[in-house]
Amino acid sequence: MTEPTTTAGAPEPERRARRTHRRVGLSARLAARCASRLATAAGDDRGDVPGWVLVTLMTAALVAGIWALAGEALEGLFEDAIAMVTNR
């Protein structure tokens, strides 16, 4: 009994094996490419200002701005709150 052949002339199981092999090869190449990009991206942050430095500076700027605009009102609120707690 002969194996079924396709129009290309190769037996069907052999064609399936080739397709599977190509898919696995493509997946392996894609995984390797992604891994190399991640490795490259992880080492590229030299010279950049870390995010935590920017967050710290922005927070300090906000505190200074709020303090400059509403310092006296905040001081009055704080003194009133302390007075209520200490019963003065």
C-alpha positions in Angstrom: 0.0 0.0 0.0 1.4 3.4 -0.9 1.2 6.5 1.3 -1.1 9.3 0.3 0.9 12.0 -1.6 0.1 15.7 -2.1 0.4 17.7 -5.2 4.0 18.5 -4.3 4.8 14.8 -4.4 5.9 14.4 -0.8 4.1 12.0 1.5 1.5 13.6 3.8 3.3 12.7 7.1 6.5 14.1 5.8 4.8 17.4 4.9 3.3 17.6 8.4 6.6 17.0 10.0 8.2 19.7 7.9 5.4 22.2 8.8 5.8 21.3 12.5 9.6 21.7 12.2 9.2 25.1 10.6 6.7 26.3 13.3 9.1 25.1 16.1 12.0 26.8 14.4 10.0 30.0 14.0 8.9 29.9 17.7 12.5 29.4 18.7 13.8 32.2 16.6 11.1 34.5 17.9 11.8 33.6 21.5 15.6 34.2 21.0 14.9 37.5 19.4 12.6 38.6 22.3 15.2 37.4 24.8 18.0 39.4 23.1 15.9 42.5 23.0 15.0 42.2 26.7 18.6 41.7 27.6 19.6 44.8 25.5 16.8 46.9 26.9 17.8 46.0 30.4 21.3 47.3 29.9 20.4 50.6 28.1 19.3 52.6 31.1 22.8 53.9 31.8 22.8 57.7 31.7 19.0 58.0 32.2 17.7 59.7 35.3 15.9 57.0 37.3 12.2 57.4 37.7 12.5 57.5 41.5 14.7 60.6 41.3 12.1 62.4 39.2 9.3 61.4 41.5 11.3 62.7 44.5 12.0 66.0 42.8 8.4 66.5 41.7 7.1 65.7 45.2 9.5 68.2 46.7 8.5 70.8 44.2 4.8 70.2 45.0 5.4 70.5 48.8 7.3 73.7 48.4 4.7 75.2 46.1 1.8 74.3 48.4 3.8 75.5 51.4 4.5 78.8 49.7 0.8 79.4 48.7 -1.0 78.1 51.8 1.7 78.0 54.5 -0.1 80.3 56.9 -3.4 78.6 56.6 -1.8 75.2 57.1 0.1 76.4 60.1 -3.2 77.7 61.6 -4.9 74.3 60.9 -2.0 72.5 62.6 -2.0 74.7 65.7 -5.8 74.3 66.0 -5.5 70.5 65.7 -2.7 70.3 68.3 -4.8 72.6 70.6 -7.8 70.3 70.4 -5.7 67.3 71.2 -3.8 68.8 74.2 -7.0 70.7 75.4 -5.4 74.1 75.5 
